[in-house]
Amino acid sequence: MRAPVFAANWKMNYGPSAARAFVAAFTARWSPRDDRTIIIFPPAVAMSTVVQSLANRSDVAVGAQNIWTEDKGAFTGETSAPMVKDCGARYALVGHSERRHVFGETNEETAKKCAAAARNGLTPILCVGELLSQREANTTNEIVLRQLRAGLSQLSRDTVASMAIAYEPVWAIGTGKTATPNDASAVHAVIRKELEGIVGHDAAAIPVLYGGSVNGGNAKALLAADGVSGLLVGGASLEVESWVSICEA
């Protein structure tokens, strides 16, 4: 069995001071475990602080919420994969729904960002998911597969086999609405079938996370759903008590 992954996406919350306080409180409550992977995705300005605060906790990894497609250059305001790697990040989120639907990130850009992460030694976590209108039009699978295929298009088989995917229905993010475990399982099955076509039996080891209004009350049921091997958590990861309860699911 693959170890479940619990990823905290802090979004645009917690600067260095608040991040330091959170990590201190979390690590005081959370003892190291080797049966799950814990990742924190802080804002870029707090990344070094979080890495330094976790210097004695190798069981908790750090990732970047976003990276740019190029490694350096005249891209004011952007952050590159080499930069976040130098800060101590080990993972990079790519194609989060807010990047797609608030900032207009395209499928082509997700492909370049996954490639940038991989060539710089970061593990990409590619996010895919449908809008409510697309779900109601019964095009969920089509949308998810289109995003998945595009995001993986520039990656080698070995890179795909060592990365992670996150299914996050856009209509469930920050809305309080959550896909049922059966809903999640159905889409995760589609994702896993596509991954099997790319990497064969190695697809079984690829974590496929669910994200979308995850909280301490529904985390266990979602994680128990067939094909769900981790959780990508937004708002509920900003409170130490709720984040600990989710990590214990």
C-alpha positions as CSV (number, residue, x, y, z in Angstrom):
1,M,0.0,0.0,0.0
2,R,1.2,3.5,-0.8
3,A,1.7,5.9,2.2
4,P,-1.0,8.6,2.1
5,V,0.0,12.2,1.4
6,F,-1.4,15.1,3.3
7,A,-0.6,18.4,1.7
8,A,-1.4,21.8,3.3
9,N,-1.9,24.6,0.8
10,W,-1.8,27.9,2.8
11,K,-2.6,30.0,-0.3
12,M,-2.0,33.7,0.4
13,N,-2.0,33.3,4.2
14,Y,0.8,33.5,6.8
15,G,3.9,35.6,6.4
16,P,7.2,34.6,8.0
17,S,6.1,35.4,11.6
18,A,2.8,33.6,11.5
19,A,4.3,30.7,9.6
20,R,7.0,30.3,12.2
21,A,4.4,30.2,15.0
22,F,2.2,27.7,13.1
23,V,5.1,25.3,12.5
24,A,6.2,25.5,16.2
25,A,2.6,24.7,17.3
26,F,2.2,21.9,14.8
27,T,5.4,20.1,15.4
28,A,4.7,20.3,19.2
29,R,1.4,18.4,18.5
30,W,2.6,16.1,15.7
31,S,5.1,13.3,16.3
32,P,7.1,11.9,13.3
33,R,5.4,9.0,11.5
34,D,6.8,6.9,8.7
35,D,3.4,5.8,7.4
36,R,2.4,9.0,5.7
37,T,3.9,12.0,3.9
38,I,3.2,15.5,5.2
39,I,3.9,18.5,3.0
40,I,3.3,22.2,3.7
41,F,3.0,24.7,0.8
42,P,3.5,28.2,2.3
43,P,3.6,31.5,0.4
44,A,6.9,32.1,-1.3
45,V,7.9,34.9,1.2
46,A,7.5,32.4,4.1
47,M,9.2,29.4,2.5
48,S,12.7,29.8,3.9
49,T,11.2,30.4,7.4
50,V,9.2,27.2,7.2
51,V,12.2,25.2,6.0
52,Q,14.3,26.6,8.8
53,S,11.6,25.9,11.3
54,L,11.5,22.3,10.2
55,A,15.2,21.8,10.2
56,N,14.9,19.0,12.8
57,R,11.8,17.5,11.3
58,S,12.7,15.6,8.1
59,D,9.3,14.0,8.3
60,V,7.6,17.2,7.1
61,A,8.4,18.5,3.6
62,V,8.0,21.9,2.1
63,G,6.7,22.8,-1.4
64,A,6.0,25.8,-3.6
65,Q,2.5,26.9,-4.4
66,N,3.6,28.0,-7.9
67,I,6.7,28.3,-10.1
68,W,7.3,30.0,-13.4
69,T,8.1,28.1,-16.6
70,E,11.6,29.5,-17.0
71,D,14.6,29.0,-14.7
72,K,15.7,32.7,-14.8
73,G,15.2,35.9,-16.7
74,A,13.2,39.1,-17.0
75,F,9.9,37.9,-15.4
76,T,9.1,40.5,-12.7
77,G,7.2,39.1,-9.8
78,E,7.7,35.4,-10.7
79,T,9.6,32.7,-8.8
80,S,11.6,30.0,-10.5
81,A,12.0,26.3,-9.7
82,P,15.7,26.8,-9.0
83,M,14.9,29.6,-6.5
84,V,12.4,27.5,-4.5
85,K,14.7,24.5,-4.6
86,D,17.4,26.7,-3.2
87,C,15.0,27.7,-0.4
88,G,14.6,24.0,0.5
89,A,11.4,23.1,-1.3
90,R,11.0,19.5,-2.5
91,Y,7.6,19.8,-4.3
92,A,5.7,22.2,-6.5
93,L,2.0,22.6,-7.1
94,V,1.1,23.1,-10.7
95,G,-2.2,24.0,-12.2
96,H,-4.1,24.7,-9.0
97,S,-7.6,25.7,-9.8
98,E,-7.0,29.3,-8.6
99,R,-4.0,29.5,-10.9
100,R,-6.2,28.3,-13.8
101,H,-9.4,30.2,-13.1
102,V,-8.2,33.4,-11.3
103,F,-4.9,33.9,-13.1
104,G,-5.7,32.3,-16.4
105,E,-3.0,29.6,-16.4
106,T,-3.4,27.4,-19.5
107,N,-2.9,23.7,-20.0
108,E,0.2,24.6,-22.1
109,E,1.7,26.5,-19.1
110,T,1.0,23.6,-16.8
111,A,3.0,21.4,-19.1
112,K,6.0,23.8,-19.0
113,K,5.7,24.2,-15.2
114,C,5.7,20.5,-14.6
115,A,8.8,20.2,-16.9
116,A,10.5,23.1,-15.0
117,A,9.9,21.4,-11.7
118,A,11.2,18.1,-12.9
119,R,14.4,19.4,-14.5
120,N,15.2,21.2,-11.3
121,G,14.7,18.2,-9.0
122,L,11.3,19.1,-7.6
123,T,8.4,16.7,-7.5
124,P,5.4,18.2,-9.4
125,I,1.9,17.8,-8.0
126,L,-0.4,18.4,-11.0
127,C,-3.8,19.6,-10.1
128,V,-6.8,18.8,-12.3
129,G,-10.6,19.4,-11.9
130,E,-13.8,20.6,-13.4
131,L,-16.1,23.6,-13.0
132,L,-19.6,23.1,-11.8
133,S,-21.0,23.9,-15.2
134,Q,-18.7,21.2,-16.7
135,R,-19.9,18.6,-14.1
136,E,-23.5,19.5,-14.9
137,A,-22.8,19.0,-18.6
138,N,-21.3,15.6,-17.8
139,T,-17.9,16.5,-19.2
140,T,-15.9,16.0,-16.0
141,N,-13.9,13.1,-17.4
142,E,-13.2,14.9,-20.6
143,I,-12.0,18.0,-18.8
144,V,-9.8,16.1,-16.3
145,L,-8.2,14.0,-19.0
146,R,-7.5,17.0,-21.1
147,Q,-5.8,18.7,-18.2
148,L,-3.9,15.6,-17.2
149,R,-2.6,14.8,-20.6
150,A,-1.5,18.3,-21.2
151,G,0.3,18.6,-17.9
152,L,2.2,15.4,-18.4
153,S,3.0,15.9,-22.1
154,Q,6.6,17.1,-21.6
155,L,7.6,14.6,-18.9
156,S,9.4,11.3,-19.1
157,R,7.9,8.1,-18.1
158,D,10.1,8.0,-15.0
159,T,9.1,11.5,-13.9
160,V,5.4,10.7,-14.3
161,A,5.9,7.5,-12.2
162,S,7.5,9.6,-9.4
163,M,5.1,12.6,-9.2
164,A,1.7,13.1,-7.8
165,I,-1.7,14.2,-9.1
166,A,-4.4,16.1,-7.2
167,Y,-8.1,16.0,-8.2
168,E,-9.8,19.1,-7.0
169,P,-13.3,19.8,-8.3
170,V,-13.4,23.6,-8.7
171,W,-17.0,23.7,-7.4
172,A,-15.9,22.2,-4.1
173,I,-12.9,24.5,-3.3
174,G,-13.6,26.9,-0.5
175,T,-17.3,26.5,-1.0
176,G,-18.0,24.0,1.8
177,K,-19.3,21.6,-0.8
178,T,-17.4,18.4,-1.0
179,A,-17.5,15.6,-3.6
180,T,-18.8,12.4,-2.0
181,P,-16.3,9.6,-1.6
182,N,-18.0,7.9,-4.5
183,D,-17.6,11.0,-6.7
184,A,-13.9,11.2,-5.8
185,S,-13.4,7.5,-6.5
186,A,-15.0,7.7,-9.9
187,V,-12.7,10.5,-11.1
188,H,-9.7,9.0,-9.4
189,A,-10.4,5.7,-11.4
190,V,-10.3,7.7,-14.6
191,I,-7.0,9.3,-13.6
192,R,-5.4,6.1,-12.6
193,K,-6.5,4.4,-15.9
194,E,-4.8,7.2,-17.8
195,L,-1.6,6.9,-15.7
196,E,-1.5,3.1,-16.2
197,G,-1.5,3.8,-19.9
198,I,1.6,5.9,-19.5
199,V,3.6,4.0,-16.8
200,G,2.0,0.6,-16.6
201,H,2.0,-1.1,-13.2
202,D,4.1,1.7,-11.7
203,A,0.9,3.8,-11.7
204,A,-0.2,2.0,-8.6
205,A,2.5,3.9,-6.6
206,I,1.5,7.4,-7.9
207,P,-0.4,9.3,-5.2
208,V,-3.7,10.7,-6.4
209,L,-4.9,13.3,-3.9
210,Y,-8.4,14.7,-3.4
211,G,-8.8,18.4,-2.7
212,G,-11.9,20.5,-2.1
213,S,-13.3,21.6,1.2
214,V,-11.5,18.9,3.1
215,N,-11.8,19.2,6.9
216,G,-11.4,17.1,10.0
217,G,-15.0,15.8,9.7
218,N,-14.7,14.4,6.2
219,A,-11.0,13.6,5.8
220,K,-11.2,10.0,7.0
221,A,-14.1,9.1,4.7
222,L,-12.5,10.7,1.7
223,L,-9.2,9.0,2.4
224,A,-10.9,5.6,2.7
225,A,-12.5,6.0,-0.8
226,D,-11.2,3.7,-3.4
227,G,-8.3,5.2,-5.3
228,V,-7.8,8.2,-3.0
229,S,-4.3,8.2,-1.6
230,G,-4.0,11.6,-0.1
231,L,-5.6,15.0,0.6
232,L,-4.8,18.5,-0.6
233,V,-6.2,20.8,2.1
234,G,-6.8,24.6,1.9
235,G,-8.6,26.5,4.7
236,A,-8.6,23.6,7.2
237,S,-4.8,23.5,7.1
238,L,-4.5,27.0,8.5
239,E,-5.6,25.9,12.0
240,V,-3.3,23.6,13.9
241,E,-6.0,21.6,15.5
242,S,-7.9,20.9,12.3
243,W,-4.7,20.2,10.4
244,V,-3.5,17.7,13.0
245,S,-6.9,15.9,13.0
246,I,-6.7,15.6,9.2
247,C,-3.2,14.3,9.3
248,E,-4.4,11.7,11.7
249,A,-7.1,10.4,9.4
